[in-house]
Amino acid sequence: MKRTIELLAPGGDIDSIKAAIAAGADAIYCGLDKFNARNRAANITFEDLNGILRLAHKNNCEVFLCLNIIILESEIPALIKLLNKLVNTKIDGVIVQDLGLFHLLSKYFKGLKIHASTQLNTHNGGQINFLNKLAATRVNLARELNINEIKTLTLRGHKNNILTEVFVHGSYCISFSGICYISSVHGGQSGNRGRCSQACRDQYLTTPEGKNFPLNLKDNSAYFDLREISDSGVASIKIEGRIKSFDYVYTVVNSWKEQIRSFYNQNRLNNDDSDLYKVFNRGFSNSYLKGDINKDMFIDYPRDNSIRQFSEINNDPTNSKLLKDKIEFYEEKEEIITNVRNKIKQLSIAKAPLTISISGQLGIPLKVSVKTPDTSFDVVSKINLANAGKQTLNHEMLLERFKALNDTEYYIEHLESEKLETGLFIPFKELTSIKKRMLFLLNGSKEFIEPIDVPALKKQSTLKTKPTLSLLISSQKDLYLCNETSADIYFQLPDSFKNEVPEFIDLFAKNRELIPWFPSVLIGEDYHAAVAFLQEVQAELIVTNNTGIAYEACERGIDWIAGPYFNIVNSFSLLCLKERFNCSGAFISNEISKNQIKNIRKPEDFKLYYSIYHPIVLMTSRQCFFHQVTGCEKDRVDEECIQGCNKFSSITNLKNISFFIEKTKGNYNRIYNDSNFLNTDIITDLPGLFSGLFIDLRDIKTGTKIERDKSRMIKLFENHLNGNPDSTKKLKQIIHPSTSTQYEKGL
C-alpha cells in the first residue's frame, strides 16, 4: 500500500477537536489543563480525555497529548500521578520538551510513545541521536529548516527508528523555539511554560525603516509544497493553532485534506488555496521551507488579515467596494461557522455505557457479564465462591471494586447482582484479577498497569568548598585574562564557523586553558564543522548548549557540561543527563526563582552551575531583524550575511521598554534585554549548592553600563564569592542598571 502522509491537527478545546475529526484529520494534538504549552487555549480535562479518545479512534484518528513544558520540581508528584493514569488509556503518544519527563517516560512508563516537541528545536543529526537515546519515536523538526535539511534529518531519523513531522500551516515564531525568553524576562510568563505573551506581535515605536510591527512574520503555509514534503520522507504534516477557533480548524484541516487526497489519489495538487484566506491569517509564506529567508516574510500587521485579503481576491484593492466586501466576508464566515457547528453537534465525546451482570452460587465460579454498545463478554473467576466470613459480596462492594472501569472510555451505567446468591465470598485478590481482565478487554487487549512508585531522589549534602568562578569570552583580544585569573575561561564558538575551523583549532591548540563553549543552534554544515572541531581539538572539557554536540561528546568520552540554554529546572533532568549521556555537570535555568532552585536535588558526583551575571538573550532568529528596523540593501539572507554581517540597533515598545538587536560575524540575529542580569544574592541564599558560578564578559552592547575594565570586574566577583561585602556593593554600583527579576519571581 502506498504511503500517505499523516495530517496532524490542533485541538485547543472540545469543539476544535470535533472540528478536526469532522474535517478528516488523521491525528490531533491537544493539551490538558496542566503541563502543556498552550495555557491560553481552553484545553481539556482528564475526564474529557477518554471520551475524546473513543470518538477519535472510532473515526480512525489518533490523539497525541501535549506535555510539552519544562516541569518544575514541585510539579513532579502531580506529573507522576498523571502518567500513572495515562498509561491505562488508549492515548497514542505524548509530546514532550522536558528532559526529566523524557527520563521518567523511558524508564518507568514505557507504554507511552514519546514525541519530541518543537520546543526542543531539533535541527541537526546529533540531536536526532540524542532523542533516540531517550526513546523518542517521533520528532517535530525546527520550523526554520529548508526542505533539504528536513530530508537529511528525516533520513537520520529513519536510521534511528524515529519518524519526523513538520509544521506546514499556521503561525511562525521569529525566534528559534525553546530559546525565546522575552515572555519570561518581562512578567514571568515563559513560552517554555505555555505562557508566551507574543511580544513578537507587539507594536513598537516606528522604526527608521517605517515599521510598527518589526518582529511580526506572516503565517506559514506550505500548501503547494506537499509533493516535496512527501518526497522528503516526513511522516506527518502539522497544522499550528491550538488557540484558534473551531471554524478555523475545520477550514484549514479540510483544505489540507483535500490537497492530500488530490496528491495521493490523482498525483496532482490543487492550485486554489482561497479557503485558507477566509479564516485567520497574517498572509502566507513558505520561505523557510524554500530556504529563501527574505524580507517579504514580514507583514506590518499582526491581526487577522482575511478581510483585506478577501477584498484583494475579489480584485478590489480600493475602498470603493470595501464595505460590500466586508459584509460579504462576514456573511460567508457566519455561514462557515454555522455549517461547522452543525457538523460537530453530531459528534459526542460521551463515554460509552457499561451494563455489568454478576451471577454465581456457592461452590461454582463467579461470573461477570459485561455489555457495551459495541460488544459483550464474560469473565469468570478462577476459584469457586465460598461462604462469607467477615466480608460478603454485595452490590455496593462490587461497585467499589470495579470503579476503575469509570476511568476508561466507558462508565458503569448499571450493575446487576440479583443473580448472585447472598452470603458468599471470594478473595479481594481474585476480584482484582477479574477487574484487570475486564480492563484488558475494554482497553483493546492492553494490560492494566498498576501505579508505579517512582523512587524519590535523595537530597545531597551541602558542599563544603566555596563555588569557583568561571567566565565567558568570545574575542581573542580578551585572551590576556587567562594570565590574570585562576577562573575557568570558556570561549564562545560562533553559530557558524564552518569556514574557520582550522583557525579555531589553532586558537585552542595555542591556548589549552580555554574551554570550548558551543552555541544552541548548529544547522547543517555548521553542525558538521562543530563535530570536526570537537574531534580535532580533543578538549578535556566542553560546555555545550546544543544536545547534538552533547551526544557527540558522550560518544567520544569527552567530559561535558550542559549549558544554561538546556534550561534545566528539575532533578530528573539532571539525572537524565548524567545516566544517559555521562554529563558531569549542568547549569540551572535562570528562568526559575530561589525557592524553585533550592528544591532541586543533584545526582551524586555531579556539579551544578549558575550564571550570576550575563546579558539576557531574549530571542535568536534565522531571520534578519534589520530588514524591518534599519533597512538593508539585501532583500534576503545569504551565506555572506551570516559570515560577515556586523550590525547593531534597537527597538522600543509602547511601554517605553527598549530591546537591543545585534548581528555579529558568524552568528544569527539576536535580541537582548535592556538590562543585564546580575544576581549577587544566590551565594548567601543557597550556600553549598553550586560548584561554580559564572559571569559572561563578552562584548555585547545593552543598556547596562559597566564602569570597570574586565580584570577589575573579575577581581570584584572573586572577592564577592569569598564573602567580601564591599565588593558586592561595588558590583551593583559599577554594573547598572541590572535586573534579577527572574530569580525573584520565577515561573
Stockholm file with secondary structure:
# STOCKHOLM 1.0

chainA/1-747         MKRTIELLAPGGDIDSIKAAIAAGADAIYCGLDKFNARNRAANITFEDLNGILRLAHKNNCEVFLCLNIIILESEIPALIKLLNKLVNTKIDGVIVQDLGLFHLLSKYFKGLKIHASTQLNTHNGGQINFLNKLAATRVNLARELNINEIKTLTLRGHKNNILTEVFVHGSYCISFSGICYISSVHGGQSGNRGRCSQACRDQYLTTPEGKNFPLNLKDNSAYFDLREISDSGVASIKIEGRIKSFDYVYTVVNSWKEQIRSFYNQNRLNNDDSDLYKVFNRGFSNSYLKGDINKDMFIDYPRDNSIRQFSEINNDPTNSKLLKDKIEFYEEKEEIITNVRNKIKQLSIAKAPLTISISGQLGIPLKVSVKTPDTSFDVVSKINLANAGKQTLNHEMLLERFKALNDTEYYIEHLESEKLETGLFIPFKELTSIKKRMLFLLNGSKEFIEPIDVPALKKQSTLKTKPTLSLLISSQKDLYLCNETSADIYFQLPDSFKNEVPEFIDLFAKNRELIPWFPSVLIGEDYHAAVAFLQEVQAELIVTNNTGIAYEACERGIDWIAGPYFNIVNSFSLLCLKERFNCSGAFISNEISKNQIKNIRKPEDFKLYYSIYHPIVLMTSRQCFFHQVTGCEKDRVDEECIQGCNKFSSITNLKNISFFIEKTKGNYNRIYNDSNFLNTDIITDLPGLFSGLFIDLRDIKTGTKIERDKSRMIKLFENHLNGNPDSTKKLKQIIHPSTSTQYEKGL
#=GR chainA/1-747 SS CCCCCEEEEEESSHHHHHHHHHHTCSEEEEEBSSSSSCTTSCCBCHHHHHHHHHHHHHTTCEEEEEECSCCCGGGHHHHHHHHHHHTTSCCCEEEECCHHHHHHHHHHCTTSCEEECGGGCBCSHHHHHHHHTTTEEEEEBCTTCCHHHHHHHHHHHHHTTCEEEEEEEECCCSSCTTCCCHHHHTTSCCGGGTCCCCGGGSCBSCCTTSCSSTTCBCEEECGGGHHHHHHTTCSEEEECCTTSCHHHHHHHHHHHHHHHHHHHHHSCCCCCCGGGGGSSCSCEECHHHHTCCBGGGBCSCCSCCHHHHHHHHTTCCSSTTHHHHHHHHHHHHHHHHHHHHHHHHTCCCCCEEEEEEEEECTTSEEEEEEECSSCEEEEEEEEECEECSSCCCCHHHHHHHTGGGGGTTEEEEEEEEEEECTTEECCHHHHHHHHHHHHHHHTTSCCCCCCCCCCCCCCCCCCSSCCEEEEEECCGGGGGGGGTCCSEEEEECCSCCTTCHHHHHHHHHHCTTEEEEECSCCCTHHHHHHHHHHHHHCCSEEEESCHHHHHHHHHHTCEEEECGGGCBCSHHHHHHHHHHHCCCEEEBCTTSCHHHHHTCCCCTTCEEEEEEEECCEEEEESSCTHHHHTCCSCSBCCHHHHHHCCEEEEEEBTTSCEEEEEECTTSCEEEEESSEEECCSHHHHSTTSCSEEEEECCCCCCSCEECSCHHHHHHHHHHHHTTCHHHHHHHHHHEESEECHHHHHCC
#=GC SS_cons         CCCCCEEEEEESSHHHHHHHHHHTCSEEEEEBSSSSSCTTSCCBCHHHHHHHHHHHHHTTCEEEEEECSCCCGGGHHHHHHHHHHHTTSCCCEEEECCHHHHHHHHHHCTTSCEEECGGGCBCSHHHHHHHHTTTEEEEEBCTTCCHHHHHHHHHHHHHTTCEEEEEEEECCCSSCTTCCCHHHHTTSCCGGGTCCCCGGGSCBSCCTTSCSSTTCBCEEECGGGHHHHHHTTCSEEEECCTTSCHHHHHHHHHHHHHHHHHHHHHSCCCCCCGGGGGSSCSCEECHHHHTCCBGGGBCSCCSCCHHHHHHHHTTCCSSTTHHHHHHHHHHHHHHHHHHHHHHHHTCCCCCEEEEEEEEECTTSEEEEEEECSSCEEEEEEEEECEECSSCCCCHHHHHHHTGGGGGTTEEEEEEEEEEECTTEECCHHHHHHHHHHHHHHHTTSCCCCCCCCCCCCCCCCCCSSCCEEEEEECCGGGGGGGGTCCSEEEEECCSCCTTCHHHHHHHHHHCTTEEEEECSCCCTHHHHHHHHHHHHHCCSEEEESCHHHHHHHHHHTCEEEECGGGCBCSHHHHHHHHHHHCCCEEEBCTTSCHHHHHTCCCCTTCEEEEEEEECCEEEEESSCTHHHHTCCSCSBCCHHHHHHCCEEEEEEBTTSCEEEEEECTTSCEEEEESSEEECCSHHHHSTTSCSEEEEECCCCCCSCEECSCHHHHHHHHHHHHTTCHHHHHHHHHHEESEECHHHHHCC
//
